[in-house]
Amino acid sequence: MKLKEAMIKMMDGSKVTRKPWVGSIYFIMNKETHKVESYKPHLVAFLFNEEIMISDGWKIDNSEDTYYFYDIIPFLQQGYKAWMKDWNEDSYIYYDESNKYLIILKMEYFSYMPDFESFTADDWVVLDKNFMTSVV
């Protein structure tokens, strides 16, 4: 879709981006300030203490159930994402097999200056709940 359509969708509450940016940048309309905000992923090691081992309330991809942390370990090994039920919808952990760490992805606000080509592009899309894929 073109920028105009994307901005109308954004003003109605959707996250929008361009197809090449899916998973890396998105824009939303802040309902309180009525300003466009841009977000990008921030990846860091998931730091935790011993209490994590018995924590409850974890959710995983494609399930409405909640789990104890120890129950999500096999899912993480299989490549699933997991998050606590009270976390922001754009935050989750996953297992980085190459480095043997749990990584947490959080979206952080940043100031973005689009180039003019972005304003004339027709590859704008609405994002699904977790911002990694588009909804067409």
C-alpha positions as CSV (number, residue, x, y, z in Angstrom):
1,M,0.0,0.0,0.0
2,K,1.0,3.6,-0.4
3,L,2.0,5.9,2.5
4,K,-1.4,7.6,2.7
5,E,-3.2,4.2,3.3
6,A,-0.5,3.2,5.8
7,M,-0.8,6.5,7.7
8,I,-4.6,6.1,7.9
9,K,-4.2,2.6,9.3
10,M,-1.6,3.9,11.7
11,M,-4.0,6.6,12.9
12,D,-6.5,3.8,13.5
13,G,-4.1,2.0,15.8
14,S,-2.1,-0.3,13.5
15,K,1.7,-0.7,13.5
16,V,3.0,0.1,10.0
17,T,6.3,-0.3,8.2
18,R,7.7,-0.9,4.7
19,K,8.2,-4.5,3.6
20,P,12.0,-4.3,3.6
21,W,11.9,-3.1,7.2
22,V,9.6,-5.8,8.6
23,G,11.2,-7.0,11.8
24,S,13.5,-4.0,12.1
25,I,11.5,-0.8,12.2
26,Y,7.9,0.1,12.7
27,F,5.8,3.2,13.3
28,I,2.8,3.8,15.6
29,M,0.6,6.7,16.5
30,N,1.0,7.6,20.2
31,K,-2.7,8.1,21.3
32,E,-1.8,10.5,24.1
33,T,0.5,12.8,22.2
34,H,-1.0,12.3,18.7
35,K,2.6,12.0,17.3
36,V,4.2,9.3,15.2
37,E,6.7,7.2,17.0
38,S,9.4,4.9,15.5
39,Y,10.7,1.7,17.1
40,K,13.5,-0.7,16.5
41,P,14.5,-3.9,18.2
42,H,17.0,-4.0,21.0
43,L,18.6,-7.4,21.7
44,V,20.5,-8.1,24.9
45,A,21.3,-11.2,27.0
46,F,18.3,-12.1,29.2
47,L,19.6,-11.5,32.8
48,F,17.9,-13.5,35.5
49,N,18.4,-14.9,38.9
50,E,17.5,-18.1,40.6
51,E,13.8,-17.1,41.0
52,I,13.4,-17.5,37.2
53,M,13.6,-21.3,37.6
54,I,10.3,-21.4,39.4
55,S,8.6,-18.5,37.7
56,D,5.1,-19.0,36.4
57,G,3.0,-17.2,33.8
58,W,5.1,-17.8,30.7
59,K,3.5,-17.9,27.3
60,I,4.8,-19.3,24.0
61,D,4.1,-18.9,20.3
62,N,0.8,-20.3,19.1
63,S,-0.6,-21.2,22.6
64,E,-3.0,-19.5,25.0
65,D,-1.7,-21.6,27.9
66,T,0.7,-20.4,30.6
67,Y,3.7,-22.3,31.8
68,Y,6.3,-22.5,34.4
69,F,9.8,-21.4,33.2
70,Y,11.1,-25.0,33.4
71,D,8.2,-26.1,31.1
72,I,9.2,-23.7,28.3
73,I,12.8,-24.9,28.0
74,P,12.0,-27.5,25.4
75,F,10.0,-24.9,23.4
76,L,12.9,-22.5,23.5
77,Q,15.3,-25.2,22.3
78,Q,12.9,-25.8,19.3
79,G,13.1,-22.1,18.3
80,Y,9.9,-20.8,20.0
81,K,9.6,-17.3,21.5
82,A,8.4,-16.9,25.1
83,W,7.3,-14.0,27.3
84,M,5.7,-13.4,30.6
85,K,1.9,-12.8,30.4
86,D,2.3,-9.2,31.7
87,W,5.1,-8.2,29.4
88,N,4.7,-5.6,26.6
89,E,3.5,-7.4,23.5
90,D,6.7,-6.6,21.6
91,S,9.0,-8.2,24.2
92,Y,10.1,-11.8,24.2
93,I,13.0,-14.1,24.9
94,Y,14.4,-16.7,22.6
95,Y,17.3,-19.1,22.7
96,D,20.4,-18.1,20.7
97,E,21.8,-21.6,20.0
98,S,25.1,-20.3,18.5
99,N,26.0,-18.4,21.7
100,K,24.1,-20.6,24.2
101,Y,22.3,-17.6,25.7
102,L,18.7,-16.6,26.2
103,I,18.2,-13.3,24.4
104,I,15.5,-10.8,25.2
105,L,14.1,-8.6,22.4
106,K,12.5,-5.3,23.4
107,M,11.4,-2.6,21.0
108,E,12.9,0.8,21.8
109,Y,11.9,4.2,20.7
110,F,14.3,6.0,18.4
111,S,14.2,9.1,16.2
112,Y,14.0,8.1,12.6
113,M,14.4,10.3,9.5
114,P,12.9,8.6,6.5
115,D,14.3,9.3,3.1
116,F,12.0,10.7,0.3
117,E,11.8,7.3,-1.4
118,S,9.9,6.1,1.7
119,F,7.2,8.7,1.1
120,T,6.7,7.6,-2.5
121,A,7.0,3.8,-1.9
122,D,4.1,1.5,-2.4
123,D,5.4,-1.3,-0.2
124,W,3.9,-0.1,3.1
125,V,2.3,-2.9,5.2
126,V,0.4,-3.3,8.5
127,L,2.2,-5.5,11.0
128,D,0.8,-8.3,13.0
129,K,0.8,-8.3,16.8
130,N,4.5,-9.2,17.3
131,F,5.8,-6.9,14.5
132,M,7.8,-9.6,12.8
133,T,5.4,-10.3,9.9
134,S,3.0,-8.2,7.9
135,V,-0.7,-8.6,7.6
136,V,-1.9,-8.1,4.0
